[in-house]
Amino acid sequence: MSEPAPALEARSVTKHFPVRQTGRVRFRRDSVVHAVDGVSLTVPSAGILAIVGESGCGKSTLARLLARVLAPTSGEVLMHGVPSTAGSRRAYARTVQMVLQDPFASLNPAHTVAYHVGRPLALYGTADNLSRDAAIEQLLDRVALSPAKEFAAKLPHELSGGQRQRVAIARALAARPKILIADEPVSMLDVSIRLGVLNLLAGLRDNERLAIAYVTHDIASARYLADEVAVMYAGTLVETGPAMSVTDSPSHPYTQLLLAAAPDPDRTEPPSLQGRGAPPSLVSPPGGCRFHPRCPFAMDVCAQQAPPAFETGPGHRSACWLHAPQDPRHIPTNNDIATHNATGQVGLVGEPEPGADPAGRSATQ
């Protein structure tokens, strides 16, 4: 019996933005920003996928591609195994709703909570046999805004940040979606109220079987909330796997750096941050592995060839040459391949050197 299709799936999704020529810095006329490059991942049905990475890594762009707010340059997004472009945008938006980062900016300050929550009820006709007011109060109760009648009459500025984010979630739920994309939903909230919003999202997964893509720079909250974690760096995916496996046994150096930088109350010594430098320009990203200029374990092959995703555990994959089945020092670089074409002295990529076993050891040792 075949497994059901995931709620959402990205297949080799790429998004490039043309560069606008402004200011003193001039780029080539055909320059683009490589915001997302060849990302493939899945959002499980009735599960939470956390997309983790530092600011500027492309995770919010990926979220908008999944929500069909942006069209990919190449690749495709599938919903329950069907290409997202197969139906109308309105039908897709009813199934896939998005919660934005800033709850105040996403709500019109001139309108009440009842107006914001009632609009999708009228647009998608999801109030059933309930009156508009009863349906609004029911939605507000679902996101723990009680007494619902009092909250319905308030304006956004009369609410706290956490309450405004709950209104934004209620508005998304009004369309009765099957998939929710939450883009940094707690990053602008006080630490004391973040847990309540995270527990609300967990309840939607557990009680209403909602599939959720949770975008965050905080790998600690991803560990708490998510079932699966996907780590992004400079527009590419570097590590994926079960949340506990990725956070307990990170196999990519960048993920290890993220965890070392995260606050840990059980840590007795200062964190050891071995990474160096800053994220690369996405207008002219480095060749090979994009993390190699900062990686303490970088080898020649890292600068020459982008690594595939190697399996490092059950369902756990890492795009790092450290996990290649053969010794990565024996993987020919582009320069080696050019030499091979001229002299025939170097093996093809993935083959051991002459006189060595697949692990790269000399046959005479």
N, C-alpha and C positions, 0 to 999 in steps of 0.2 A: 504494500500500500504506500503510495507516494505521499510525501509530506506536503501539507498545505503551503501555498505560496505565502511569503512574508507580506506584512501589511504594506510596506514600502520597500522598494529596492532601487538603488542607484547602480547603473552599469557603466563603468568607464566614463563617468560624468566629468566634463571639462567646461570651465567658464573663463573666457578671456574678455577683458574690457579694453577698448582702445584708449590710448594715453592722450590726454588733452595737453597741447603745448601751451603751458602758462608759466610765467615767472622766468627766472634766469636759466633754470635747468632745461636743456633742450634734449629731446630724444629723437630717435629716428622716426620718420613719418609713419611707418608701419608698426611701431612699438605697441605692445599690449601688456596689460597686467595679468599675470598668470594666477588668478585668484583661486581657482580649483583646477587641478590637473589629474585626470584619470582616476577619479575616486570611485570605488565600488564598495557598497555596504548594504546591509539590510536592517530594517526596523521590524522586529518580531511582532507578530500578532499578540495582543494582550501582554505586551512586555515593554520595557523602557530601554532604549538605546541612548547612551550619553555620548555626545560628540565633544571631545575635550581638546583644548589647545590654547596657546597664548593669544593675545590680541593680534589681529592681522593675519592669522593662519588660514583664514578662508572658511571657518566653521559657520559663520552667519550667512555667507554667500551660499554655502551648501544647503543650509536650512531653507533659504528662499528658492533654491532650485527644487528641493523636495516639495515645497508648497506651491510650486508653479507660479510664483511671483516673478521669477526670472526664467528665461528660456536658456537651456544649455547651448554652448558653442558646439559641442559634440557629446555623444553618449545619450543615454535615455534613462528616464525614471519610470518605474512600473508600480502600479497600485494593485495589490492582490494578483500579480502576474500579468496585468494588462497595461500596455503603454499609457502613460498619463495623458497623452494627447489624443487618445481614442474618443473621448467625450468632450462635452463643453467645459469651459473653465468654471462656469457656475456650478455644474454638477460635481466637478472635482473639489471646488471650494466647500461644498456642503459636507463632503466626506473628510477632507483634510483642512483643519482649521489651525490658525497660528496665533500664539500669544507672544507679544513683543516685549522687548527688554524694559522699556520705560513706560510704566503704567499711566503716568500722568500725560505724557505726550500722545499716547494711543487713545485717550478719551477726550471728547470735545468738552472743554470747560463750561460751555454755555448750556449744556443739557444735563438732565438728571440721570441717575443710575437707571431708572425705569426706561428712559428713552434708549440708552445704550443697549440694554439687554433685550428690549422689545423689538428693536429694528430687525435682527435676524429672525425672530419669531414671525414677523410679518413677511419678510423676504422669502423664507423657505417654507412657511406654512406649517411649523412644527408645534404649534400650541395644542393640537388635537382638539378635544372638546372643552378644554379649559378656557376661561376668559383670559384676556391678555394680562390683566393684573394678577390673576391666580397663577398663570404660567411663569410670570416674572418672579413672584414670591417663591415659587417652587425652586427655580434656578438659584436664587440667592440663598435659600436654605441648603441647597446641595453644596455650596461653597462656603458654608458656615458663616454667612452674614445674617445674623438674627438680632433683633426682630426684623424680618425681611421687609415689612411694610415701611418701617422707618428708614431703612437704608435705600429703598426704592425712591424716596423723595429727596435724597441728598444730591448735592452737586459734587463733582470730583474733588474740589479743593477742601471739602468738608471731611474727607476721608484720609486715613493714614496711607502710607505707601503700600503696606500689605493688604489693606482693604481694597485699594484701587486695583491691585493685581488680581485679587479675587473677583472683582467685577469684570476684569478683562477675561478671566477664565470662564466666568458665567456666560459672558457674551459669546465666547467660542462654543460653549456647550449648547447654547440655544439652537445651533444648527444641527444638533445631534450627529456630530462627526464620529467616525470610527478611528480617526488618527489625529493626534494633537502634536503640533510642533511648537515647543516652548524654547524661545531664543533668549537665553540668559534671564530667566524669569525672576531670579532672586538677587541678581548682582547689584541692583539699586535699592535693595531693602536693608533695613537694619539687621544686624546679625541676630538679634533677639527674636525677630519674627520670620526669619528665613525658614526655620524648621517647620512652621505651620504650613507654609505654601508647599514645601517639599512633601509633607505628609498628605496634603490635599491631592497632589499629583499621584502619589503612591496609592491613595484610596481610589482614584479614578481607574487606575490599572487593575487593582485587585477586585473592586466591586462592580465596575462597569465594563471591564474587559477592553479598555481603551489602549491602543498602541500609541506610545509617546516617544518622540525624538527630543531629547533634552540637551540643549546646547549650553556649554559652560566652560569657563576657564578654571574652575575649581574642581580639581580631581578628587578632593575629599568628599564633596557633595555627590559626585558621580558614584563613588564607592558606596555611599549610603543609600542612594536612590535607585541606581540602574541595575538592570540584569546583564546588559552587554555594554562594553566601552569601546569606542573608536577614537584613537588619538591622531590628531592632525598636526602637521608641521609644514609651513610655507606652501600651502595649497595641496599637499599630498597626504595620504594616509600612511602612517608609520607602524601602527600596532592596533590590533583588534582582538577581542576575546571576552570571556566572561568577566564581569566586573571584579570579582574577588581574585581571579587569577591575574588580571592585568595589574591590579593595585598591590597584591601581595608578592607577586613574582614578575615585575616588569622586565621584559626582555630587550626592549629598545633603549639605547642610551638617552634619548630625549625623554621618554616616559620616566626613566630613573631620575632625570634632572627635575622634572615636574614634581615628582613625589618628594624629592629632597627639599624642594622649595616650599612645599605645603606645610602649614602649621601642624605640629604633632605634639599633643600634651604629654605623651609618654616618652618623648625624646629627651635624653639627659645631656646630650652634647650638641654643640652647634651643628647645623646641617653641613654636610660636605658637598659643595657644588663644584664639580669638576669641569663643567661646560665653560666655554669661553666665547667672547665675541657677542654679536647681536644677530637677530634674524636677517636673512638676506633680502635684497631688493627683489620683489616679485616682477619687476619689469625685465630684469636680467638675472634670473635665478642661476645658481651654480649648477654645473653639470654633475651627473652621477647622483649620489644621495645628497639631497639638499641640506642635510644636517652635517655633512662631513667637515665644513669649515669650523664648526664648534665642537665636534666630537672628540673626546679624549682617546678614542680607540680607532681613529681614522687610519685607513690603509690606502695604498695606491689605487686599488680597484674602486674604492668609495668615490673618488673624484672622477672616475672614468665611466662607470656604469651604475645606473639606478638599480638597486637590489629588488628582486621579487619578494613576495611575502612568504617566508619560511614558517612552517608549523613548529611551534616550540612547546606545545601542550595540547590537550583536548580542546579543540575549537579556538586555540590561541595562536595567532600568527603575527610575525614581526618582519618588517621590511628592513633587514639589516644583514650585511655580509657576515657578521659574527656567527650567524646561525646557518651558514651554508653547509650542506652535507660534506663538502670537501674543504680543505684548508683554503681560505680565501686568498692567502698569499700566492696560491698557484692558479688563481683565476686570471687569465690574460686581460690586460688593459687594452684600450683602443690602440695605444702605441705598440703593444706587443702584437696585436692582430695585424697591424700594418707591416710590422717586421716579418710576421709569418707569411703574409701575402708575397713579400719580396724574397724571403729565403727559405720558407717552409720549416723553420726551426721551432715554432711554438704551436702547441695544440689549440684546438678550438675551445670556446667558452664552455665550462662545465666538464671538460675532460681532464684527467690527471696528466701531469707531465710525464714524458717517457722515463721509465725506470722508477716510477712512484706508484704506490697503491692509491685507492680513491681518497684516503685521508691525507694524502700529500706527503707521506713519509717515503724516504728512499728505500728501494728494494734491497740495498746492501746493508741497511742498518739492522 
